[in-house]
């Protein structure tokens, strides 16, 4: 792809220019650093529609707070004797908040002209129409260290509400779920490969589970560890996400759920009271359990996974896709990842204000499963003034049965207090080898 031939060099050149400007400052007063802060502000590249926002395709962008953190990292590198960077990851070792969204904002902004050229080429080849659009933060002027808006031709999407949004395309090879390098990855490398150096430089009390600030401090004060870690990155292959196979069901979940529910017409009781509503939600959750256990759904989440099943958010996506069809047919609202006074819950079902229920879908092997039962679910229900919740626990292997037993005991203790009733729904996604195997599995999880 000719458009991105010098993409890495361009990104590094941007940060090294800012390094030079920062190192040349006579002081670091607010007035002196203001141009650098503006240059290090990266609005979200909305045309890409990529990110980690919940409930919306829009992200927060990398605003004033992050630009200060980024500049602080640059100053820390300068103070440590670093005059330039050859890999972007080195910045992440000197600051906090370098998550996937922030990295996406930065690289999306820095490569915006290349992305636009690539998009136009693909559209021309595929005979997709484009329109002349204005893009903010389109190109960086090295002479003035400022961002300028610009105009280009891009495809646009017109929504039913009359709004229009432009669209940018990126090669599939660029798409990955998370960055491979960062402060946690640095510490994993050091703990696994540099124990002797850690003991020599920082004492014998260094442990694996230390907090981020301490890790950042170690990264700042050990040039040797930084250099060895960065050198190790050169040996790794950055694997793109397989969008065709889609192992984490990032986009296939809807089609799978649609097909799974197309031929099913379960009898779901109409909810005219709170007790009936709870029964209705129980039937709907039971439909997901039936799909996984009896209709091959286990193969979707566990049958083709060499590492032992898809992750928890993937199971939750599929659950939402399955149950939302039944909810719509019964005038029930299902809201995934709802913010309550105590944090995020997985799902909330409601038919008006008086008829509501919380549902959590967790993997049995989740190390925070018991904490969720003992602390999170009771807190969610208390803040929402609810006395009933469903907890679906997904098993991937025989070893997960022990976790299910611990969960059942924890739920019994919570329910014994009388203020909350958590209904456990075991969901067996272990490979079904035979009819006799399925019968034994159901017997073991139903107790």
N, C-alpha and C positions, 0 to 999 in steps of 0.2 A: 504494500500500500504506500504509494509515493507520498501521499499527504502527511504521513506520520514518520517519514524516514529519519528526521532529526528531532523527533518529539522529546526524547529524554534530554538531549543536549540543550534544547530550548528551555526546558523547565529548570535545569541546573544553572544555566546562564542567568536566568531571572534571579534566582536566590543568591548567586555569587555577586551579581550587581548590587543587590541590597546589602550584602556583606560589605562590599567596598564602601558604599555610602555610609553604612552604620559605623564602620571602623574609622572613617574620616571625620566623624563628628567631634567637635571640640568639647561639647558637653552633651548631656542626655536630657536636657530640659524638655518640657512639654512642647514648646515651640519648635525645638530642633528636631524632635522625632515625629512631629505631625505628618510631614510628607511621607515618611516611611510607613506610618500606620495606615495611611490612605492606600499606599501601594500594596500593602499586605492584607487588604480587605477584599474578600472574594464572595460576592453574592452567589446564591445558588444558580446553577445553569438550568433553568426550568425547562428548556427545550429538550433536555436529555431524559427527564422523567425518571431519574435514578436516585435512590437513596433509601433511608431507613425510617422515614416518618410513618406514624401510625394514623390511619384513617384519612390520609391525604397524600397526594403525590408531591406536595410542596414541602421543602425542608426549611431549616432555619437559616441556611447560608452561614458563611463565616464572617461574622460581624466584628464590631469594635473590640469585644472582649477577647476573641480569638486572635485578632491582629496584634493585640498587646502581648498575648502569650507567645505568639510566633516571634515577635520582635525581641521579647525577653530571652527566648531560646537562642536567637542570633547573637545577642549581646553576651550570653553565657558562653557560647562557642568562641567568640572573639576573646573573651577574658581567659579562656582556657588555652589560648594560643593557636586556635584554628583559624586560618585565613581564608579558606574556601571549602566547599563541599563537593564531593564527586558523586555522592548518592544522597537522594532526598531523605532516606531513612535516618541520616545522622541528625537532622533537625528534630526528629521525633524522640531522640534520646535525651534532648536537653529541654523538653517542655512537656506539658500535659495537654490532653484534649485532642491529640492527633488521631482521631477515630476515622472510620471509613468514610463517613459523610464529609468530614473536613478535607480529607485527601481528595475526595471526588470534586468538591467545590474548587479547590486550588487547581487541580490538573484540568478540570473542565474549563475554567477561565483561561488558564495559560495556553490551552490548545484550541480555543474556540475558533480561530480562523481556519485551522486545519480540519476541525470537525465539520465546519460549514462547507469547506471545499469537498470533503469526502461525501457529505450528504447530497450536495448538488450533483456529483458524479453518479452516485447510485440512483438518484431520481431521474437523471437524464437517461441512464441505461435502462431503467424500468418504466420509462415514460410516465413518471409521476409528476403532476403539475406542481409548480412552486409559485410563491408570491414574494414581492419585495417587502421585507420586514426590517424593522429597526431593532437592534440588539444592544442593550446596555452592557458596559464593561467588555466591549468586543475585542479591543486590541491594546496592548501595553506599549507606551512610548518610552523607550529607554533614555532618551535625551532629557526628558522632563520628569521621569519616573511617575507618570500618571496614566490612568486608564481612560480610554476614549470610547465613546459609543460608535456604532457603525451600522451600515446597511448591507444586506445581502439577500439572496433569494433562498427561501426554504419552503418545504411543504407546510401547509397549515391544516389544522383540524377545527371545524366549526361545530360547536356544541348546541344542544337544543335550546339553551337559554340565550343564544345569540352571541356568546363569547367566542373569541378566536384565539388559538394558541399555535405558535410555530413549533416545529418538530425538528430535532437533530438526530442523526443516526450515528452509531459507533460500530466498529467491527466486533463481531462476537468474541474474537480472541481477547478483547479488552475487558470483557465482563467477568468479574470475580466477586465473590460474596464479601470477603474481608481482606485487608492487606496482610501479607505474610510477615512483615517486619513491623516492629513497634517496641515499646518499652517492656511489655510482658514477654514478648518473644526474645528480646535481649537477655532478660533475666533467666528464661528457660535455658538459653544457650550457655550462659555463664555458670549456672548451677550444675548443668550436665557436663560441661567441658573445662571449666576454669576454676575448679574448687581450690586448687593449690594457690593460684593467684589471688583469689578472694580472701583466703586465710592470711596470706602474706600481707596484703594491702589493707584489709579491713577487719582482721581479727577472726577468731574461731567461732563467734556467735552468729555468723551469717546463716540464716535459714531460708528455706524455699518460700515460705508464705509471708514475706515481708511486704509492707505497703508500697504504693507507687512512688511516694515522695522519697523514700529511702532508696528505691531502685534508681530514680532519676539522679539522686545525689551520687550514687556509685558511678553511674554512667558519666556524669560530669567530671568526676575526680580521677577517672582511670582511662587515660588515653589508650593504654595497651589493650584493655578489654574492649573498648570501642572499636579499635582497629581490627582486632581479631574477629569480633562479631560481624563487622561489615564485610570482612574478607570471606566469612563463611556464607554470606548471602549470595556471593557470586557462584557458588556451587549448587544453588537450588534452582529448580525449574519452577517458574510461576505458571501453574496450570490454570487455564481459563475454565469458567463454568461451562459444562456441557448443556447448552440450551436445547439441543435436540432430545437428548435422553431425559433431561430435567430431573436428576435424582432427588432433589429436594422439593419437587412439585411446586416450584415458584410460580409457574403459569399453568401447568397441567391440572392443578387441583380442581379448577372449576369444571373442566370438561369431564374429569373422572367422576366428580360428584353429580353432575348433570346426568350422565349416563347411568350411574348407579341408582338414581332415584326415578328415572323415567318410567320404569315398569312397575314401580312399587306404589300401592295405594293402601297404606295401612289405615286401620280404623282408629282414629284418635279422638278421645272423648272431648266434648266441648267443655270449656272451663267456665262455669257459672259461680264457682266459689273458690276460695284459696286452696282448699284441699283438692278439688278437682283440677285446678291449675297445676298443682304440684304433680298430680298423676299424669296430666297431659305432657308436661315437660319430661317426666320420667319415661313416657312412651317414646317421645322424640329422641331422647338420649339413647334409649334402647334400640332405636333403629340404626344408630351408628354402631352400636355394639354388635347387632345382628349382621350388619354389612361386613364388619371386620372378621367376625368369627365364622359366619356361615356362608358368605357369598364371595369369598376370595379377596376381601379387602386387606387381609393380612399380607397378601402377596404384594400389594401396592406399597405398603410401608415397611415390610420386613423381608419379603420373598427374594428380592434381587439385591439386597444390601450385604456386601461382604463384611462390613464393619458392624453389623448387628442392628440394623434398623435405621430409619430416618430420624432426624432430630425432633425434639418436642414441638417447636413452632410449626413444622411441616404437618405433624399429626393434627395440630390445632386448626391449621388451614383446611385440611380435608374434613375435619369435624364440622367446621362452619359451613363448608360447601354442601355437606350432606343434610344438615339439619335446617338450613335456611329455607329449603324448598318446602318442608313440612310446616315451618313456622308461617310462611307466607300464606299457605293454604288454610291455616287456622287462625289468621289474624293475630299472630303473635310476633312481637318484635324480638329479633336476636341481634345483639350488639357485641361484636368481638372486641376484646381489649378495652374495657370500659374503665375510665378513671373514677375512682371513688376517693373518699377522704383518707383512705389508708393505702392508696396506690392503685396499681392496675390489676384488674381481675381478667380472667380469660374470656368469659362470656356472661352476658346478662340477658335473661328472657323476661319479657314483660307483656302484659295485656292490661294497659292502664297502670295507675300508680299502685293500686292495692294488690294486684296479682303480679308478683315478681319472684324470680329465683336466680340464684347465682350458680354457675357451673364452671368447674375447673377440670381441665384435661391434662394429666401429668403422666410422664413415664415412670414406671415403678422404680427404675434405677436412678431417677433424679436424686442427687444427694440432698436436696432441700425439700424432699417430699414431706417428711415428718414436720419440718418447720412450717410448711404450708398448711398442714392439718392443724397443728397446735397453735399457730400464731396468725398466719395470713388470712385463712378463710374466716375464723372467728372475728378478726378485725374488720374484714370487708363486710360481713353480715351485720356487725354492730353499727358501723358507720352508715349502712344503708337501711338499718332498722328491719332486718330480715331474720327469720328464725329457721330457715331451711336452705340447704345447698346440696348440689350433686358434685361428687368427685369421681371422675372417670380415671382409672389407673390402668395404663397400657403395659402389658407384659410382652417382652420380646424373646425371652429364653427361660428355661427351667429355673435358672438361678434367680429370676425375678420373683418367683413365688414367695421366697422368704421376705422380700421387701413388701409384698402385698400383705403378708401376715402382720408385719410391723405397722403398716398403715391401718389395718383393721383394728388392731389394739389401740392405736392412738385415737381413732375415730370413736371407739367405744368410750374412752375416757372423756372426750369432748362432749359427746352426747349425754353422758351420765350427769353432767352439770345441769342439764335441763333447760338451758337458755338457747341452745342451738341443736338442730338435728342435721348431721351430714349423712347423706345417703351414698354409700360406696357402690360404684359400678365397675367391677373388674372387666377389662376388655382384653381378651386373650388374642394377641397377634403372633403367637408362636407358630412356626411352620406346622401345617397340618399334613402329616405323612399318610394317614389312613383314617378310616371311619372309627376304628377302635381308639386311635390316638386322640381324635376329637372328643370322643366320649369321656376318656380319662381326663382330658384337659378341662372340660366343662365341670366335671365332678370336683376337681381340685380347686377351681377358682370360685365355685358357687358356695362353698362352706362359709 
